[in-house]
Amino acid sequence: MLLIACPYCGNRPETEFRCGGQAHIARPSDPGSLSDEQWAEHLFVRSNPRGVHAERWNHVHGCGRWFNARRDTVSDRFLETYKMGETPQSQKSTSTDSTSTQAEARA
C-alpha cells in the first residue's frame, strides 16, 4: 500500500486521498476579457509531464484539507508534500523544516 504524507495528519493510505490536478496555476487577472476558447483552455488544458510534477491533493477521508505534492509520474513516487501557500522544500535552501517527505512516509 502506498502511504502519502499529509502535511497535517502524517502518513495515511492512498485510498484516503484524491488528486486535484496540476498545482500552482495562476488564475487570469481579468477572466471576463477571455474568449470562450481561452477560458476553456485555462480550465481544462494542463501539462501532463513525464517525471516530477507538482499536484494539488485533498485528504478527503481524513482532515479534508488541500495540500500540494511533488510526485514522479513515472514511478508514482511522492517526493514531498507541503501545505498550500508554502514553498516546496526542493525550492528552499538546504534548510530542513516541517515539510513532509515521502522518506518520512516510508519510516
N, CA, C and O atoms as a printed pandas DataFrame, in Angstrom:
     atom_number atom_name residue_name chain_id  residue_number  x_coord  y_coord  z_coord
0              1         N          MET        A               1    0.840   -1.171    0.000
1              2        CA          MET        A               1    0.000    0.000    0.000
2              3         C          MET        A               1    0.892    1.242    0.000
3              4         O          MET        A               1    1.897    1.310    0.707
4              5         N          LEU        A               2    0.497    2.214   -0.808
5              6        CA          LEU        A               2    1.208    3.485   -0.885
6              7         C          LEU        A               2    0.750    4.385    0.257
7              8         O          LEU        A               2   -0.448    4.590    0.455
8              9         N          LEU        A               3    1.704    4.916    1.000
9             10        CA          LEU        A               3    1.400    5.888    2.048
10            11         C          LEU        A               3    1.725    7.276    1.522
11            12         O          LEU        A               3    2.772    7.490    0.911
12            13         N          ILE        A               4    0.826    8.210    1.762
13            14        CA          ILE        A               4    1.034    9.598    1.382
14            15         C          ILE        A               4    1.171   10.401    2.666
15            16         O          ILE        A               4    0.376   10.253    3.594
16            17         N          ALA        A               5    2.190   11.252    2.708
17            18        CA          ALA        A               5    2.460   12.054    3.908
18            19         C          ALA        A               5    1.627   13.328    3.867
19            20         O          ALA        A               5    2.030   14.317    3.254
20            21         N          CYS        A               6    0.460   13.307    4.522
21            22        CA          CYS        A               6   -0.360   14.512    4.635
22            23         C          CYS        A               6    0.387   15.486    5.548
23            24         O          CYS        A               6    0.779   15.108    6.652
24            25         N          PRO        A               7    0.593   16.743    5.105
25            26        CA          PRO        A               7    1.321   17.678    5.962
26            27         C          PRO        A               7    0.577   18.051    7.241
27            28         O          PRO        A               7    1.154   18.682    8.127
28            29         N          TYR        A               8   -0.690   17.673    7.349
29            30        CA          TYR        A               8   -1.490   17.978    8.539
30            31         C          TYR        A               8   -1.660   16.757    9.438
31            32         O          TYR        A               8   -1.628   16.881   10.663
32            33         N          CYS        A               9   -1.842   15.572    8.838
33            34        CA          CYS        A               9   -2.179   14.361    9.601
34            35         C          CYS        A               9   -1.057   13.335    9.680
35            36         O          CYS        A               9   -1.118   12.416   10.497
36            37         N          GLY        A              10   -0.045   13.478    8.851
37            38        CA          GLY        A              10    1.009   12.471    8.806
38            39         C          GLY        A              10    0.722   11.429    7.736
39            40         O          GLY        A              10   -0.052   11.672    6.810
40            41         N          ASN        A              11    1.348   10.275    7.868
41            42        CA          ASN        A              11    1.261    9.221    6.859
42            43         C          ASN        A              11   -0.093    8.528    6.883
43            44         O          ASN        A              11   -0.550    8.057    7.924
44            45         N          ARG        A              12   -0.724    8.475    5.717
45            46        CA          ARG        A              12   -2.039    7.848    5.597
46            47         C          ARG        A              12   -2.084    7.059    4.293
47            48         O          ARG        A              12   -1.341    7.377    3.364
48            49         N          PRO        A              13   -2.944    6.029    4.196
49            50        CA          PRO        A              13   -3.031    5.233    2.967
50            51         C          PRO        A              13   -3.593    6.043    1.802
51            52         O          PRO        A              13   -4.416    6.940    1.990
52            53         N          GLU        A              14   -3.138    5.712    0.605
53            54        CA          GLU        A              14   -3.529    6.463   -0.594
54            55         C          GLU        A              14   -5.031    6.481   -0.836
55            56         O          GLU        A              14   -5.527    7.392   -1.499
56            57         N          THR        A              15   -5.764    5.512   -0.322
57            58        CA          THR        A              15   -7.214    5.458   -0.538
58            59         C          THR        A              15   -7.955    6.604    0.142
59            60         O          THR        A              15   -9.132    6.830   -0.139
60            61         N          GLU        A              16   -7.282    7.329    1.033
61            62        CA          GLU        A              16   -7.906    8.462    1.724
62            63         C          GLU        A              16   -7.808    9.766    0.936
63            64         O          GLU        A              16   -8.370   10.779    1.353
64            65         N          PHE        A              17   -7.105    9.756   -0.195
65            66        CA          PHE        A              17   -6.798   10.987   -0.922
66            67         C          PHE        A              17   -7.395   11.003   -2.321
67            68         O          PHE        A              17   -7.690    9.960   -2.904
68            69         N          ARG        A              18   -7.567   12.215   -2.847
69            70        CA          ARG        A              18   -7.982   12.427   -4.237
70            71         C          ARG        A              18   -7.090   13.506   -4.831
71            72         O          ARG        A              18   -6.812   14.526   -4.201
72            73         N          CYS        A              19   -6.649   13.257   -6.058
73            74        CA          CYS        A              19   -5.812   14.228   -6.762
74            75         C          CYS        A              19   -6.688   15.332   -7.336
75            76         O          CYS        A              19   -7.756   15.062   -7.884
76            77         N          GLY        A              20   -6.237   16.568   -7.209
77            78        CA          GLY        A              20   -6.987   17.715   -7.723
78            79         C          GLY        A              20   -6.346   18.359   -8.933
79            80         O          GLY        A              20   -6.720   19.467   -9.317
80            81         N          GLY        A              21   -5.379   17.678   -9.544
81            82        CA          GLY        A              21   -4.770   18.204  -10.758
82            83         C          GLY        A              21   -3.512   19.011  -10.508
83            84         O          GLY        A              21   -2.966   19.034   -9.405
84            85         N          GLN        A              22   -3.076   19.662  -11.551
85            86        CA          GLN        A              22   -1.831   20.420  -11.550
86            87         C          GLN        A              22   -1.870   21.558  -10.534
87            88         O          GLN        A              22   -2.878   22.253  -10.405
88            89         N          ALA        A              23   -0.771   21.739   -9.822
89            90        CA          ALA        A              23   -0.667   22.802   -8.807
90            91         C          ALA        A              23   -0.046   24.063   -9.389
91            92         O          ALA        A              23    0.539   24.050  -10.472
92            93         N          HIS        A              24   -0.188   25.140   -8.650
93            94        CA          HIS        A              24    0.456   26.422   -8.946
94            95         C          HIS        A              24    0.009   27.012  -10.279
95            96         O          HIS        A              24    0.836   27.481  -11.061
96            97         N          ILE        A              25   -1.284   26.991  -10.537
97            98        CA          ILE        A              25   -1.850   27.577  -11.751
98            99         C          ILE        A              25   -2.358   28.971  -11.395
99           100         O          ILE        A              25   -3.156   29.131  -10.470
100          101         N          ALA        A              26   -1.903   29.957  -12.118
101          102        CA          ALA        A              26   -2.338   31.337  -11.868
102          103         C          ALA        A              26   -3.656   31.601  -12.592
103          104         O          ALA        A              26   -3.777   31.355  -13.792
104          105         N          ARG        A              27   -4.628   32.099  -11.859
105          106        CA          ARG        A              27   -5.919   32.456  -12.453
106          107         C          ARG        A              27   -5.745   33.742  -13.262
107          108         O          ARG        A              27   -5.014   34.637  -12.838
108          109         N          PRO        A              28   -6.402   33.850  -14.420
109          110        CA          PRO        A              28   -6.303   35.083  -15.212
110          111         C          PRO        A              28   -6.753   36.291  -14.387
111          112         O          PRO        A              28   -7.721   36.203  -13.632
112          113         N          SER        A              29   -6.052   37.416  -14.532
113          114        CA          SER        A              29   -6.376   38.607  -13.742
114          115         C          SER        A              29   -7.722   39.206  -14.136
115          116         O          SER        A              29   -8.394   39.811  -13.301
116          117         N          ASP        A              30   -8.126   39.048  -15.400
117          118        CA          ASP        A              30   -9.417   39.562  -15.862
118          119         C          ASP        A              30  -10.133   38.474  -16.661
119          120         O          ASP        A              30  -10.136   38.516  -17.891
120          121         N          PRO        A              31  -10.740   37.496  -15.975
121          122        CA          PRO        A              31  -11.366   36.380  -16.681
122          123         C          PRO        A              31  -12.474   36.807  -17.632
123          124         O          PRO        A              31  -12.736   36.124  -18.622
124          125         N          GLY        A              32  -13.127   37.924  -17.344
125          126        CA          GLY        A              32  -14.209   38.392  -18.207
126          127         C          GLY        A              32  -13.751   38.805  -19.588
127          128         O          GLY        A              32  -14.547   38.839  -20.527
128          129         N          SER        A              33  -12.470   39.118  -19.721
129          130        CA          SER        A              33  -11.955   39.543  -21.022
130          131         C          SER        A              33  -11.535   38.373  -21.902
131          132         O          SER        A              33  -11.184   38.570  -23.066
132          133         N          LEU        A              34  -11.566   37.150  -21.360
133          134        CA          LEU        A              34  -11.156   35.980  -22.136
134          135         C          LEU        A              34  -12.280   35.501  -23.041
135          136         O          LEU        A              34  -13.460   35.598  -22.704
136          137         N          SER        A              35  -11.887   34.984  -24.194
137          138        CA          SER        A              35  -12.871   34.357  -25.081
138          139         C          SER        A              35  -13.254   33.003  -24.484
139          140         O          SER        A              35  -12.588   32.518  -23.570
140          141         N          ASP        A              36  -14.308   32.403  -24.990
141          142        CA          ASP        A              36  -14.713   31.079  -24.515
142          143         C          ASP        A              36  -13.585   30.070  -24.712
143          144         O          ASP        A              36  -13.351   29.217  -23.857
144          145         N          GLU        A              37  -12.892   30.171  -25.835
145          146        CA          GLU        A              37  -11.799   29.243  -26.122
146          147         C          GLU        A              37  -10.644   29.428  -25.135
147          148         O          GLU        A              37  -10.068   28.450  -24.658
148          149         N          GLN        A              38  -10.307   30.687  -24.829
149          150        CA          GLN        A              38   -9.231   30.963  -23.875
150          151         C          GLN        A              38   -9.609   30.500  -22.468
151          152         O          GLN        A              38   -8.776   29.953  -21.746
152          153         N          TRP        A              39  -10.858   30.717  -22.085
153          154        CA          TRP        A              39  -11.323   30.295  -20.760
154          155         C          TRP        A              39  -11.319   28.777  -20.660
155          156         O          TRP        A              39  -10.903   28.221  -19.644
156          157         N          ALA        A              40  -11.778   28.106  -21.704
157          158        CA          ALA        A              40  -11.771   26.641  -21.725
158          159         C          ALA        A              40  -10.343   26.114  -21.624
159          160         O          ALA        A              40  -10.087   25.136  -20.922
160          161         N          GLU        A              41   -9.420   26.759  -22.322
161          162        CA          GLU        A              41   -8.023   26.321  -22.245
162          163         C          GLU        A              41   -7.488   26.492  -20.824
163          164         O          GLU        A              41   -6.788   25.616  -20.317
164          165         N          HIS        A              42   -7.811   27.609  -20.183
165          166        CA          HIS        A              42   -7.354   27.820  -18.804
166          167         C          HIS        A              42   -7.928   26.746  -17.873
167          168         O          HIS        A              42   -7.213   26.232  -17.013
168          169         N          LEU        A              43   -9.191   26.409  -18.034
169          170        CA          LEU        A              43   -9.841   25.453  -17.137
170          171         C          LEU        A              43   -9.431   24.006  -17.374
171          172         O          LEU        A              43   -9.272   23.243  -16.421
172          173         N          PHE        A              44   -9.258   23.625  -18.631
173          174        CA          PHE        A              44   -9.149   22.201  -18.940
174          175         C          PHE        A              44   -7.809   21.739  -19.492
175          176         O          PHE        A              44   -7.500   20.551  -19.395
176          177         N          VAL        A              45   -7.008   22.615  -20.062
177          178        CA          VAL        A              45   -5.757   22.183  -20.679
178          179         C          VAL        A              45   -4.631   22.297  -19.656
179          180         O          VAL        A              45   -4.332   23.383  -19.161
180          181         N          ARG        A              46   -4.026   21.181  -19.356
181          182        CA          ARG        A              46   -2.931   21.130  -18.387
182          183         C          ARG        A              46   -1.782   20.328  -18.980
183          184         O          ARG        A              46   -1.974   19.503  -19.874
184          185         N          SER        A              47   -0.591   20.583  -18.468
185          186        CA          SER        A              47    0.546   19.791  -18.920
186          187         C          SER        A              47    0.444   18.399  -18.299
187          188         O          SER        A              47   -0.120   18.229  -17.218
188          189         N          ASN        A              48    0.980   17.438  -18.976
189          190        CA          ASN        A              48    0.981   16.059  -18.499
190          191         C          ASN        A              48    2.408   15.532  -18.639
191          192         O          ASN        A              48    2.687   14.682  -19.485
192          193         N          PRO        A              49    3.307   16.050  -17.796
193          194        CA          PRO        A              49    4.724   15.733  -17.983
194          195         C          PRO        A              49    5.077   14.317  -17.553
195          196         O          PRO        A              49    4.408   13.704  -16.720
196          197         N          ARG        A              50    6.126   13.835  -18.138
197          198        CA          ARG        A              50    6.714   12.569  -17.712
198          199         C          ARG        A              50    7.817   12.942  -16.726
199          200         O          ARG        A              50    8.787   13.606  -17.091
200          201         N          GLY        A              51    7.665   12.518  -15.495
201          202        CA          GLY        A              51    8.656   12.855  -14.473
202          203         C          GLY        A              51    8.025   13.613  -13.320
203          204         O          GLY        A              51    6.846   13.428  -13.018
204          205         N          VAL        A              52    8.799   14.457  -12.683
205          206        CA          VAL        A              52    8.351   15.165  -11.475
206          207         C          VAL        A              52    7.359   16.265  -11.844
207          208         O          VAL        A              52    7.576   17.039  -12.776
208          209         N          HIS        A              53    6.266   16.311  -11.085
209          210        CA          HIS        A              53    5.145   17.200  -11.381
210          211         C          HIS        A              53    4.544   17.673  -10.057
211          212         O          HIS        A              53    4.420   16.887   -9.118
212          213         N          ALA        A              54    4.171   18.948   -9.976
213          214        CA          ALA        A              54    3.510   19.482   -8.774
214          215         C          ALA        A              54    2.004   19.329   -8.934
215          216         O          ALA        A              54    1.435   19.730   -9.949
216          217         N          GLU        A              55    1.361   18.746   -7.923
217          218        CA          GLU        A              55   -0.078   18.484   -7.972
218          219         C          GLU        A              55   -0.753   18.960   -6.691
219          220         O          GLU        A              55   -0.111   19.109   -5.652
220          221         N          ARG        A              56   -2.063   19.196   -6.787
221          222        CA          ARG        A              56   -2.902   19.503   -5.623
222          223         C          ARG        A              56   -3.556   18.192   -5.185
223          224         O          ARG        A              56   -4.025   17.419   -6.020
224          225         N          TRP        A              57   -3.586   17.947   -3.887
225          226        CA          TRP        A              57   -4.214   16.746   -3.348
226          227         C          TRP        A              57   -5.153   17.138   -2.216
227          228         O          TRP        A              57   -4.921   18.119   -1.510
228          229         N          ASN        A              58   -6.219   16.354   -2.055
229          230        CA          ASN        A              58   -7.192   16.574   -0.994
230          231         C          ASN        A              58   -7.256   15.328   -0.126
231          232         O          ASN        A              58   -7.396   14.218   -0.638
232          233         N          HIS        A              59   -7.155   15.506    1.182
233          234        CA          HIS        A              59   -7.268   14.385    2.115
234          235         C          HIS        A              59   -8.755   14.191    2.428
235          236         O          HIS        A              59   -9.233   14.537    3.508
236          237         N          VAL        A              60   -9.453   13.639    1.470
237          238        CA          VAL        A              60  -10.913   13.515    1.501
238          239         C          VAL        A              60  -11.403   12.729    2.714
239          240         O          VAL        A              60  -12.324   13.167    3.405
240          241         N          HIS        A              61  -10.804   11.588    2.975
241          242        CA          HIS        A              61  -11.259   10.724    4.071
242          243         C          HIS        A              61  -10.356   10.872    5.291
243          244         O          HIS        A              61   -9.996    9.890    5.940
244          245         N          GLY        A              62  -10.004   12.100    5.585
245          246        CA          GLY        A              62   -9.160   12.419    6.737
246          247         C          GLY        A              62   -9.508   13.818    7.197
247          248         O          GLY        A              62  -10.647   14.090    7.576
248          249         N          CYS        A              63   -8.528   14.703    7.163
249          250        CA          CYS        A              63   -8.739   16.072    7.654
250          251         C          CYS        A              63   -9.526   16.934    6.674
251          252         O          CYS        A              63  -10.035   17.988    7.055
252          253         N          GLY        A              64   -9.635   16.502    5.411
253          254        CA          GLY        A              64  -10.389   17.261    4.416
254          255         C          GLY        A              64   -9.634   18.442    3.834
255          256         O          GLY        A              64  -10.194   19.197    3.039
256          257         N          ARG        A              65   -8.393   18.613    4.207
257          258        CA          ARG        A              65   -7.617   19.770    3.742
258          259         C          ARG        A              65   -6.927   19.486    2.407
259          260         O          ARG        A              65   -6.625   18.344    2.061
260          261         N          TRP        A              66   -6.694   20.573    1.679
261          262        CA          TRP        A              66   -5.942   20.520    0.429
262          263         C          TRP        A              66   -4.475   20.788    0.725
263          264         O          TRP        A              66   -4.147   21.551    1.634
264          265         N          PHE        A              67   -3.596   20.161   -0.042
265          266        CA          PHE        A              67   -2.159   20.409    0.055
266          267         C          PHE        A              67   -1.539   20.144   -1.308
267          268         O          PHE        A              67   -2.199   19.630   -2.211
268          269         N          ASN        A              68   -0.279   20.494   -1.451
269          270        CA          ASN        A              68    0.446   20.256   -2.694
270          271         C          ASN        A              68    1.423   19.110   -2.512
271          272         O          ASN        A              68    1.880   18.828   -1.404
272          273         N          ALA        A              69    1.734   18.457   -3.619
273          274        CA          ALA        A              69    2.703   17.365   -3.598
274          275         C          ALA        A              69    3.540   17.402   -4.862
275          276         O          ALA        A              69    3.056   17.770   -5.933
276          277         N          ARG        A              70    4.789   17.022   -4.730
277          278        CA          ARG        A              70    5.640   16.788   -5.892
278          279         C          ARG        A              70    5.704   15.287   -6.060
279          280         O          ARG        A              70    6.136   14.563   -5.162
280          281         N          ARG        A              71    5.261   14.818   -7.241
281          282        CA          ARG        A              71    5.161   13.381   -7.494
282          283         C          ARG        A              71    5.816   13.058   -8.823
283          284         O          ARG        A              71    5.692   13.813   -9.787
284          285         N          ASP        A              72    6.515   11.933   -8.870
285          286        CA          ASP        A              72    7.100   11.443  -10.114
286          287         C          ASP        A              72    6.025   10.639  -10.834
287          288         O          ASP        A              72    5.582    9.604  -10.336
288          289         N          THR        A              73    5.607   11.112  -12.002
289          290        CA          THR        A              73    4.511   10.455  -12.722
290          291         C          THR        A              73    4.934    9.129  -13.334
291          292         O          THR        A              73    4.074    8.336  -13.719
292          293         N          VAL        A              74    6.232    8.864  -13.436
293          294        CA          VAL        A              74    6.705    7.593  -13.983
294          295         C          VAL        A              74    6.626    6.499  -12.924
295          296         O          VAL        A              74    6.094    5.418  -13.179
296          297         N          SER        A              75    7.157    6.780  -11.738
297          298        CA          SER        A              75    7.209    5.771  -10.674
298          299         C          SER        A              75    6.050    5.873   -9.683
299          300         O          SER        A              75    5.879    4.984   -8.849
300          301         N          ASP        A              76    5.253    6.936   -9.759
301          302        CA          ASP        A              76    4.167    7.229   -8.821
302          303         C          ASP        A              76    4.698    7.478   -7.411
303          304         O          ASP        A              76    3.962    7.333   -6.435
304          305         N          ARG        A              77    5.954    7.845   -7.304
305          306        CA          ARG        A              77    6.589    8.117   -6.011
306          307         C          ARG        A              77    6.363    9.572   -5.616
307          308         O          ARG        A              77    6.597   10.481   -6.412
308          309         N          PHE        A              78    5.911    9.785   -4.395
309          310        CA          PHE        A              78    5.753   11.131   -3.846
310          311         C          PHE        A              78    7.104   11.579   -3.303
311          312         O          PHE        A              78    7.680   10.927   -2.432
312          313         N          LEU        A              79    7.603   12.695   -3.822
313          314        CA          LEU        A              79    8.899   13.204   -3.385
314          315         C          LEU        A              79    8.763   14.090   -2.160
315          316         O          LEU        A              79    9.613   14.062   -1.270
316          317         N          GLU        A              80    7.696   14.877   -2.111
317          318        CA          GLU        A              80    7.429   15.712   -0.938
318          319         C          GLU        A              80    5.994   16.209   -0.989
319          320         O          GLU        A              80    5.374   16.279   -2.050
320          321         N          THR        A              81    5.487   16.550    0.186
321          322        CA          THR        A              81    4.174   17.183    0.305
322          323         C          THR        A              81    4.354   18.444    1.132
323          324         O          THR        A              81    5.230   18.508    1.995
324          325         N          TYR        A              82    3.526   19.448    0.868
325          326        CA          TYR        A              82    3.643   20.708    1.590
326          327         C          TYR        A              82    2.301   21.421    1.591
327          328         O          TYR        A              82    1.483   21.233    0.690
328          329         N          LYS        A              83    2.087   22.238    2.609
329          330        CA          LYS        A              83    0.820   22.948    2.780
330          331         C          LYS        A              83    0.628   23.983    1.679
331          332         O          LYS        A              83    1.594   24.500    1.117
332          333         N          MET        A              84   -0.636   24.277    1.380
333          334        CA          MET        A              84   -0.960   25.319    0.410
334          335         C          MET        A              84   -0.327   26.629    0.859
335          336         O          MET        A              84   -0.363   26.968    2.042
336          337         N          GLY        A              85    0.243   27.351   -0.066
337          338        CA          GLY        A              85    0.858   28.629    0.237
338          339         C          GLY        A              85    2.309   28.536    0.658
339          340         O          GLY        A              85    2.998   29.554    0.721
340          341         N          GLU        A              86    2.790   27.327    0.952
341          342        CA          GLU        A              86    4.192   27.158    1.327
342          343         C          GLU        A              86    5.035   26.871    0.091
343          344         O          GLU        A              86    4.521   26.443   -0.943
344          345         N          THR        A              87    6.325   27.110    0.213
345          346        CA          THR        A              87    7.269   26.797   -0.857
346          347         C          THR        A              87    7.761   25.371   -0.660
347          348         O          THR        A              87    8.072   24.981    0.466
348          349         N          PRO        A              88    7.838   24.582   -1.729
349          350        CA          PRO        A              88    8.347   23.215   -1.569
350          351         C          PRO        A              88    9.786   23.219   -1.052
351          352         O          PRO        A              88   10.574   24.102   -1.388
352          353         N          GLN        A              89   10.108   22.242   -0.250
353          354        CA          GLN        A              89   11.451   22.122    0.320
354          355         C          GLN        A              89   12.500   22.100   -0.785
355          356         O          GLN        A              89   13.593   22.636   -0.606
356          357         N          SER        A              90   12.187   21.496   -1.911
357          358        CA          SER        A              90   13.139   21.391   -3.014
358          359         C          SER        A              90   13.493   22.754   -3.600
359          360         O          SER        A              90   14.523   22.886   -4.262
360          361         N          GLN        A              91   12.666   23.766   -3.372
361          362        CA          GLN        A              91   12.940   25.107   -3.878
362          363         C          GLN        A              91   13.520   26.026   -2.807
363          364         O          GLN        A              91   13.892   27.163   -3.096
364          365         N          LYS        A              92   13.596   25.539   -1.585
365          366        CA          LYS        A              92   14.188   26.321   -0.498
366          367         C          LYS        A              92   15.680   26.029   -0.448
367          368         O          LYS        A              92   16.174   25.134   -1.134
368          369         N          SER        A              93   16.384   26.790    0.367
369          370        CA          SER        A              93   17.792   26.480    0.599
370          371         C          SER        A              93   17.874   25.151    1.336
371          372         O          SER        A              93   16.839   24.536    1.591
372          373         N          THR        A              94   19.020   24.709    1.670
373          374        CA          THR        A              94   19.217   23.384    2.243
374          375         C          THR        A              94   18.673   23.213    3.652
375          376         O          THR        A              94   18.967   22.210    4.302
376          377         N          SER        A              95   17.883   24.170    4.144
377          378        CA          SER        A              95   17.316   24.037    5.489
378          379         C          SER        A              95   16.259   22.946    5.508
379          380         O          SER        A              95   15.645   22.650    4.483
380          381         N          THR        A              96   16.046   22.350    6.672
381          382        CA          THR        A              96   15.004   21.343    6.830
382          383         C          THR        A              96   14.000   21.868    7.829
383          384         O          THR        A              96   14.353   22.240    8.948
384          385         N          ASP        A              97   12.721   21.895    7.408
385          386        CA          ASP        A              97   11.677   22.350    8.326
386          387         C          ASP        A              97   10.554   21.332    8.358
387          388         O          ASP        A              97   10.804   20.134    8.225
388          389         N          SER        A              98    9.326   21.783    8.530
389          390        CA          SER        A              98    8.202   20.884    8.773
390          391         C          SER        A              98    7.623   20.249    7.515
391          392         O          SER        A              98    6.581   19.597    7.596
392          393         N          THR        A              99    8.256   20.414    6.355
393          394        CA          THR        A              99    7.719   19.820    5.139
394          395         C          THR        A              99    7.792   18.304    5.231
395          396         O          THR        A              99    8.829   17.748    5.592
396          397         N          SER        A             100    6.700   17.641    4.906
397          398        CA          SER        A             100    6.656   16.189    4.930
398          399         C          SER        A             100    7.289   15.648    3.662
399          400         O          SER        A             100    7.106   16.212    2.584
400          401         N          THR        A             101    8.022   14.572    3.785
401          402        CA          THR        A             101    8.625   13.948    2.613
402          403         C          THR        A             101    8.192   12.503    2.523
403          404         O          THR        A             101    7.718   11.921    3.499
404          405         N          GLN        A             102    8.359   11.929    1.346
405          406        CA          GLN        A             102    7.994   10.534    1.169
406          407         C          GLN        A             102    8.920    9.645    1.985
407          408         O          GLN        A             102    8.509    8.566    2.412
408          409         N          ALA        A             103   10.159   10.067    2.213
409          410        CA          ALA        A             103   11.053    9.277    3.052
410          411         C          ALA        A             103   10.464    9.126    4.450
411          412         O          ALA        A             103   10.592    8.070    5.070
412          413         N          GLU        A             104    9.816   10.186    4.948
413          414        CA          GLU        A             104    9.161   10.101    6.247
414          415         C          GLU        A             104    7.990    9.134    6.189
415          416         O          GLU        A             104    7.696    8.454    7.171
416          417         N          ALA        A             105    7.322    9.069    5.045
417          418        CA          ALA        A             105    6.177    8.174    4.907
418          419         C          ALA        A             105    6.610    6.720    4.957
419          420         O          ALA        A             105    5.863    5.863    5.431
420          421         N          ARG        A             106    7.814    6.435    4.469
421          422        CA          ARG        A             106    8.294    5.053    4.478
422          423         C          ARG        A             106    8.805    4.649    5.850
423          424         O          ARG        A             106    8.926    3.459    6.139
424          425         N          ALA        A             107    9.107    5.630    6.702
425          426        CA          ALA        A             107    9.667    5.333    8.029
426          427         C          ALA        A             107    8.624    4.757    8.960
427          428         O          ALA        A             107    8.927    4.453   10.113
